[in-house]
């Protein structure tokens, strides 16, 4: 059974900017009840990489984190590597992207999507 966590008690944070962008994407994709799935897998130039997708189902081993109606779902294995992290949506002169601030990452690569622990 999946659990929905509030930010106050969560092991994973969602910034207001990220919540707004997730809600926008779900509306734009015509999937208002869907969630952003974040998964960590082996790969990338530093050992692990982040993966993002849209999902409308939470599995038994998933944790769901919600802010302002936007939901992020993470499987328990990925959450072990993401504990204490926060997702943000950043816009600058170069472009815009989701960014994960992961205190468990010992190093990362220039792309920001790969890290090591």
N, C-alpha and C positions, 0 to 999 in steps of 0.2 A: 504494500500500500504506500502511495506517495504521500508526502507531507508538505503542506504549504507553510513556509516560514515567514515571519515578519522580519523586517530589517533589524529591529532592536535585538532579536535573539539569534540572528543568523550567523553562519560561518562564512557567508558570501554576501557582498554588498552590491547594490545596484544604484548608481547615481541618478539624480533627477534627469540629467541629459540623456543617459542611456535609456531610462524608462520612457521618456518622450519619443526617442527614436525607435525603440522596439514597438511601441504602440502605433507609430506612423507606419512602420513596415507592415505590421499585421493588418492594418486598415488598407494600405495600398495593395497588398496581396489578397485582399478580400477574405482574410482569415482572422476575424476579430477575436476568436476564442483560443487562437494558437499561442504557442510559447516559443521563445528562443532557446534552443538547446545548445549548451556549451559542453564540449567533450575534449578531453586531453588524450592524445594518442602518441605512440612512438613515432619519431620522424623529425624532419626539419634538420637544420644544421647544428642545433644544440642538444638534441636528444628527445625532446617532447615538443609537440605543437598543439595549438588550440584549433578547434574546429567549431564552426557556427552553422546552425541549420534551423529551419522552422519545423516544429513538431506540434501535433495536436493531441498527443497521448503521453501521459507520464507512466513509466513502467514501475514495477514493484520496487526496484532498487534506485529510484530517482528521488531527488529532493527538489521541491519547487520553491523558488524565492520570488516574492512579489513586491512591487513598488508602484503605487499609483495606477494599479490595474494591469501593468506590464508584468509578464511572468517569464522567469528564466528557469529552465529545468537542467539539472546536472545529475549524472549517475554517481553513485557512491564512490566508485573507484576514481573517477576524475576529481570528485570533491576532496579526496585525500590530498591531491596535489594542488588544489585551489583553495584550501581552507584559509580563511582570513583575507582572501582576495576581494577585489572590487572591479566591476566592469563600468567603464565610462564611455561616452561617445564624445570624441574630440574633433573639432573643426579648426583648421589652420590654413595658412597660405598654400600649402602643398596639397591638401585634400581633407577628407574626413574619414574616420574609421572608428570602430569599436576598439577599445584598448583595455587590457586587463592588467591591473596593478597586483602583482603576485608576490607577497613577501617570502614565499618559499623558493622562488627562483634565485639561484645563486649566480647565474649568468644568462644572457640572452643574446640574440643576434640582432643585427641592424633592422630587420624587417619587423621585429616586435611580435612575431607569431610563433617563435621558437624559443625554448628555454631549457635550462638544466637545473637539477636539484642536488 
